[in-house]
Amino acid sequence: MNPIRVGLLGLGTVGRGTFEVLRRNQDVIRRRAGRGIEIAMIGVRDVARARAQVGTAVPVTDRLQDVVRHPDIDIVVELIGGHEPARALVLDAIEHDKHVVTANKALLAVHGNEIFDAARRMGVMVAFEAAVGGGIPIIKALREGLTGNRIEWIAGIINGTSNFILSRMRDTGDSFAAALRQAQELGYAEADPRFDIDGTDAAHKLSILAAIAFGVPIRFDAAHVEGIAALAAEDIRYAEQMGYRIKLLGITRLTPAGIELRVHPALVPMQRLLANVEGAMNAVVVKGDAVGTTLYYGPGAGSEPTASAVIADLVDVTRMHTADPDDRVPHLAFQADALVQLPWLAIDRTVTSYYFRMRVADRTGVLADIARILADCRISIDAMFQREAADGQDQADVIMLTHDALEHDVDTALGRIERLDTVLAPVIRLRQESLA
Amino acid sequence: MNPIRVGLLGLGTVGRGTFEVLRRNQDVIRRRAGRGIEIAMIGVRDVARARAQVGTAVPVTDRLQDVVRHPDIDIVVELIGGHEPARALVLDAIEHDKHVVTANKALLAVHGNEIFDAARRMGVMVAFEAAVGGGIPIIKALREGLTGNRIEWIAGIINGTSNFILSRMRDTGDSFAAALRQAQELGYAEADPRFDIDGTDAAHKLSILAAIAFGVPIRFDAAHVEGIAALAAEDIRYAEQMGYRIKLLGITRLTPAGIELRVHPALVPMQRLLANVEGAMNAVVVKGDAVGTTLYYGPGAGSEPTASAVIADLVDVTRMHTADPDDRVPHLAFQADALVQLPWLAIDRTVTSYYFRMRVADRTGVLADIARILADCRISIDAMFQREAADGQDQADVIMLTHDALEHDVDTALGRIERLDTVLAPVIRLRQESLA
């Protein structure tokens, strides 16, 4: 059988990886897919640079529209990233009856519903394993491997850059700024790492996971997002002393009141596998009502790991492209007509437990005042210790872990605590996730 | 659309779980699969007992052949276990044009090639996610999620009973026998736990994983199998002191000389996630040339976790049962005509590193003799320490870790060492796997 013909848009890190792995592993890929997968055309901005990379065997053009409309192309692989022109090109490809494989989480998080609608109308597939968790087949696990379950929650380390920085801060005691510089020097953070460290990238991915877990449209705008730039080395140390590691987590949970969708640093008990995911690696924990807790771990980014996911999608599409659209796995895991609208839970309605660090005057009665306010606000203390402040005379740091509390109550309590004369600085607070 | 109709063979732990989860989660399953999945008939040995469990809504029969041949049944779920009558029933179902879902690793390990051949001739699917790793979608990850990769090796904790026993031995210092009793009391080991503790069950699963990883027929008879019954608590303790945990691993690796296929206890560096998989949980590490290292973790057995895998297969089959057989994922991941025969590596051709414990006379020159023999046999020592024997006067235990060595050389060296007058007992040896 003739090879299936792929038009590749973009020849950056992932594009080059895809080109290289498809070439290197063409024999095993053909043995699995039943036919060859061939890159028939490459669309890039800089043609000369691309030619230097891939030689003359494959036509290269800077007219990307020619790729997505080319009559001989069966599948378009979009590896440009960002919203435009990626969105326009993907929609154009769909209108021209091409299947699409994309690694673009920003695109799907914001324009996914529109894109999947268009694909459904045209009867084509849009596959996106590479959009979340790099080489980890987490989309497949959720969409196909756990279909017997009511998914209860997902918690993941889904941004390698921020996990690298947090691992480094813990290992070395470095500040956030120093750890970020180190990440940039080693190539784990880009020159502009904004979306990695402010939680946006993780929220893009999380909003895709939530949709396929719960059978709802993608709603990136419903996410509560906090990054890691404000984390102090001492909080990582104090957490460690209490048996916790701090990780940037994406968490989504189906509650009777609505879906939680939140990205923020969180304390995770050290004995959880997730707490032991180090460096730039990713891991996603999925809790289903039948299966219980499963975890998926691997490299969350990088040239060939991400190419691995792109090619898995290419093989799936190759196998299924002549099948009846009704036989295929629905884009968002649930049949399009079975997606429902569920409320999204505002962050102040979230119930979880907390870590507080309070700078207080080292004076009798301080703790009593704080404890009374917490009790008034229905917050009970699970553990507490006090440390003399290294940098302030007659000052102390009070570190607390709470039991489960409503975030709204925590806001109220901390507001009142911060107004106490004896509390000398804004209270540091972090959420704590038991993941049980 | 009418529900797809399932005939269920067997109503043990997994059968009851499947019945219950299909009922409880029918709405989300239908939203995903596009149609309902209905158990239309149940075949068991003890009809009265089954009626007591499932009521009268579903016909129950002890004529299992009636189930596999029933014209209204689309999919047969085989949850009887063992070789016969499971093999005959599965083949009969296939001949009657039924798709089959099975959790039966013993069956597939020994008769899988015959069953898949028959299924291919008839154009039906035989799905077996539940046969390996319980609820972990590891078959899907390997068959579909990593199709761009040349798989290099797989290492897994794929028997929960033995992992529970080893965790218990480490936590409590218990002997193997005491830990096994505890496992039986808690329901983590069956009354007859032979196949769990002697490595047979893990080898069944591993031989399936090897076939779909490397594109070869299943060859259970090629496996080298050792269990955990001979493990001493002190070896677990010594390993711990050197930074290792002992796990019963299934390992398969593609080498230029052939495929390794071996189940045995092994030392794993403590910082590996796999070393931290505790209790009855399972985890499988897969190394691919493009993706690098990925890990899949979850409950490896149990009623609803295994049912989760059975139902995922049912959803897959429901989606694909009208599709052209060529569009489907091939049974063994590679197209049937692309399976190849590769040599299987005998255990004495394996290269790995080792842990030795030697009971020696506490006398000058002993170590020099041992070290010379090892050097003669091309085995170099990575670490060593000595402990006074608790139970023998003027005796000591010498504990060693080696660098990589050929097992054949290790056999030779230990044979010579055991003939030394100063070596007082057979040498304890365990393999050590860096999993890097």
Boltz contact constraints between the chains, C-beta under 6 A:
constraints:
  - contact:
      token1: [A, 21]
      token2: [B, 148]
      max_distance: 6.0
  - contact:
      token1: [A, 21]
      token2: [B, 290]
      max_distance: 6.0
  - contact:
      token1: [A, 25]
      token2: [B, 150]
      max_distance: 6.0
  - contact:
      token1: [A, 28]
      token2: [B, 150]
      max_distance: 6.0
  - contact:
      token1: [A, 31]
      token2: [B, 215]
      max_distance: 6.0
  - contact:
      token1: [A, 31]
      token2: [B, 334]
      max_distance: 6.0
  - contact:
      token1: [A, 31]
      token2: [B, 338]
      max_distance: 6.0
  - contact:
      token1: [A, 32]
      token2: [B, 147]
      max_distance: 6.0
  - contact:
      token1: [A, 32]
      token2: [B, 334]
      max_distance: 6.0
  - contact:
      token1: [A, 34]
      token2: [B, 335]
      max_distance: 6.0
  - contact:
      token1: [A, 135]
      token2: [B, 291]
      max_distance: 6.0
  - contact:
      token1: [A, 136]
      token2: [B, 294]
      max_distance: 6.0
  - contact:
      token1: [A, 137]
      token2: [B, 141]
      max_distance: 6.0
  - contact:
      token1: [A, 137]
      token2: [B, 145]
      max_distance: 6.0
  - contact:
      token1: [A, 140]
      token2: [B, 145]
      max_distance: 6.0
  - contact:
      token1: [A, 141]
      token2: [B, 137]
      max_distance: 6.0
  - contact:
      token1: [A, 145]
      token2: [B, 137]
      max_distance: 6.0
  - contact:
      token1: [A, 145]
      token2: [B, 140]
      max_distance: 6.0
  - contact:
      token1: [A, 145]
      token2: [B, 312]
      max_distance: 6.0
  - contact:
      token1: [A, 147]
      token2: [B, 32]
      max_distance: 6.0
  - contact:
      token1: [A, 147]
      token2: [B, 312]
      max_distance: 6.0
  - contact:
      token1: [A, 147]
      token2: [B, 315]
      max_distance: 6.0
  - contact:
      token1: [A, 148]
      token2: [B, 21]
      max_distance: 6.0
  - contact:
      token1: [A, 148]
      token2: [B, 308]
      max_distance: 6.0
  - contact:
      token1: [A, 148]
      token2: [B, 311]
      max_distance: 6.0
  - contact:
      token1: [A, 148]
      token2: [B, 312]
      max_distance: 6.0
  - contact:
      token1: [A, 149]
      token2: [B, 308]
      max_distance: 6.0
  - contact:
      token1: [A, 150]
      token2: [B, 25]
      max_distance: 6.0
  - contact:
      token1: [A, 150]
      token2: [B, 28]
      max_distance: 6.0
  - contact:
      token1: [A, 215]
      token2: [B, 31]
      max_distance: 6.0
  - contact:
      token1: [A, 273]
      token2: [B, 273]
      max_distance: 6.0
  - contact:
      token1: [A, 290]
      token2: [B, 21]
      max_distance: 6.0
  - contact:
      token1: [A, 290]
      token2: [B, 304]
      max_distance: 6.0
  - contact:
      token1: [A, 290]
      token2: [B, 307]
      max_distance: 6.0
  - contact:
      token1: [A, 290]
      token2: [B, 308]
      max_distance: 6.0
  - contact:
      token1: [A, 291]
      token2: [B, 135]
      max_distance: 6.0
  - contact:
      token1: [A, 291]
      token2: [B, 305]
      max_distance: 6.0
  - contact:
      token1: [A, 291]
      token2: [B, 308]
      max_distance: 6.0
  - contact:
      token1: [A, 292]
      token2: [B, 299]
      max_distance: 6.0
  - contact:
      token1: [A, 292]
      token2: [B, 305]
      max_distance: 6.0
  - contact:
      token1: [A, 294]
      token2: [B, 136]
      max_distance: 6.0
  - contact:
      token1: [A, 294]
      token2: [B, 298]
      max_distance: 6.0
  - contact:
      token1: [A, 295]
      token2: [B, 297]
      max_distance: 6.0
  - contact:
      token1: [A, 297]
      token2: [B, 295]
      max_distance: 6.0
  - contact:
      token1: [A, 298]
      token2: [B, 294]
      max_distance: 6.0
  - contact:
      token1: [A, 299]
      token2: [B, 292]
      max_distance: 6.0
  - contact:
      token1: [A, 304]
      token2: [B, 290]
      max_distance: 6.0
  - contact:
      token1: [A, 305]
      token2: [B, 291]
      max_distance: 6.0
  - contact:
      token1: [A, 305]
      token2: [B, 292]
      max_distance: 6.0
  - contact:
      token1: [A, 307]
      token2: [B, 290]
      max_distance: 6.0
  - contact:
      token1: [A, 308]
      token2: [B, 148]
      max_distance: 6.0
  - contact:
      token1: [A, 308]
      token2: [B, 149]
      max_distance: 6.0
  - contact:
      token1: [A, 308]
      token2: [B, 290]
      max_distance: 6.0
  - contact:
      token1: [A, 308]
      token2: [B, 291]
      max_distance: 6.0
  - contact:
      token1: [A, 311]
      token2: [B, 148]
      max_distance: 6.0
  - contact:
      token1: [A, 312]
      token2: [B, 145]
      max_distance: 6.0
  - contact:
      token1: [A, 312]
      token2: [B, 147]
      max_distance: 6.0
  - contact:
      token1: [A, 312]
      token2: [B, 148]
      max_distance: 6.0
  - contact:
      token1: [A, 315]
      token2: [B, 147]
      max_distance: 6.0
  - contact:
      token1: [A, 319]
      token2: [B, 327]
      max_distance: 6.0
  - contact:
      token1: [A, 320]
      token2: [B, 327]
      max_distance: 6.0
  - contact:
      token1: [A, 323]
      token2: [B, 323]
      max_distance: 6.0
  - contact:
      token1: [A, 323]
      token2: [B, 327]
      max_distance: 6.0
  - contact:
      token1: [A, 327]
      token2: [B, 319]
      max_distance: 6.0
  - contact:
      token1: [A, 327]
      token2: [B, 320]
      max_distance: 6.0
  - contact:
      token1: [A, 327]
      token2: [B, 323]
      max_distance: 6.0
  - contact:
      token1: [A, 334]
      token2: [B, 31]
      max_distance: 6.0
  - contact:
      token1: [A, 334]
      token2: [B, 32]
      max_distance: 6.0
  - contact:
      token1: [A, 335]
      token2: [B, 34]
      max_distance: 6.0
  - contact:
      token1: [A, 338]
      token2: [B, 31]
      max_distance: 6.0
